């Protein structure tokens, strides 16, 4: 029985359950918008997300969550989710991508969840960060994360039928990106800096009509896998490469057998045919509208 459940295809109406989960998280967290407490924002989203997940008919395992069991009381890695019935699935959650944004009353915070068949999500957990490049469908064959920044931007511009000066690159505003920003500017592309929320920024690169053509830079490994799940659903391409923070993490990753030169496409981070992704805006941003409260509801 367990074997049959493991390989049973995921029913499409289960995707709507994901929307209920992210909606619940966004609604709960948005009540604490602008109060300056990102832990409170996160806890509200976690509580709402976990409570909603309890009632879903599935045998889920958290692959990406709030951390290891000893550090997170709920939605920890390895936690079983749902009522235990089929289908058997991998679950990835970020209760709020952009807790700092929401706690400060800034735009762009979203609740995020992804799901795929059991055993199809691959998380290089030995490293906390990955270098990433992501583009939409029209430029999906133009990127190579191992190539120089200028070469990538030139190829993307050609694929889009533009000059490099007409290409916009979104980058997290972090000290580690000083050289990347220099390379982008020297290539002649436009730069859009963001303070947080790289899942939403990555997704924008895949959507036609957005103000983002390319997402580049180093961000969280978990965010990379969640973005890859979104790309499996909407198209485009993302490539990720492990980025150890220091020598200790590098040595630990190598000792664990991780190939630090390996390039992960979306299809390797989240494989299989059944991939679902849901996101709900908590604070209004360029990707999604946020929660609005009114008398008697939201």
Phi, psi and omega in degrees: 000317181294325179293318180295322179294325184297325186255006177290132180300151179282128179289143185294329181290347175293336178298324179292333176294325176298321179297319177300321182294311181291327176297316180299318180294316181295317179299315182293316184289326184296339178294343182251018179299129174079006182273356174081013183235095184289334177294321178295319176301311182296316183296320178298318180293318179298312181301314182294318181296314182295318180298318181291322180296330182302329186267008183267138179280096178190164173247087186258148173235129180286116178263324175234123182207218186272003180130191179283165188302320183290342183256345185225120180290335180221152180057037177276159182297127182097352180293140177273134186235145178095189184267004177090356179275170179291155005275161175271125188223157168267141182238135173234129181227146165226094187311319169218115171273103185112043179299322178296318178303310184292321180295334179264000181076025182264158182284160168100005178278134181224153171263134191228142175209144176224155182213142175210171181300151183305131177086008184256354175263126180245118181244111176290076189291351180288343177235142183277335183236156173222145171279140187221152167218134183219141180217168178279179185304323184293338182242018188297333180263007187260351187257150175209105186297341179275351181272160177301154181303314182300319180296318178297314182292324176296316180293320179295315179301317179298317180296328181272354181072037182228176168270163178300326180295345180259008179260134179250129182246128177263135184220139173294135181280089181224149178304328182294348182260015181302312181291320178300314179298320178298316181295319180297315182292322178293330177288340177101005181278161176277149183239135172239112180270140175233151181272329181203175174082052184281346174293310179299319180296319179296319179296322179303325180297337182271348188262130177294142178087357177280172180268011182237131177256326183219139169249129182223153172122180186264126178215183184297145177298316181298319177297326178296319179292319177298318178295321178299320177298318178297318180294328176298334182269322187255350181097183185091191182215142173227138174236136181231146180223132182305141181225091179297142182285330183204180183295324180297315179292324177298313180296319180295321180294316179296319179297329180278357177092011180280130176275108184288347178263357183288138178256123181261116171277171180302322184292341177268324178292322177224099185263186179086170183267335183260100179230130180232144181219138177221143176215141178230134180288134173262314171240137186301129178225193181286335181273314186220151171285148181267185180286135175241128181262144176215174183302114177089003180180195180212000000 
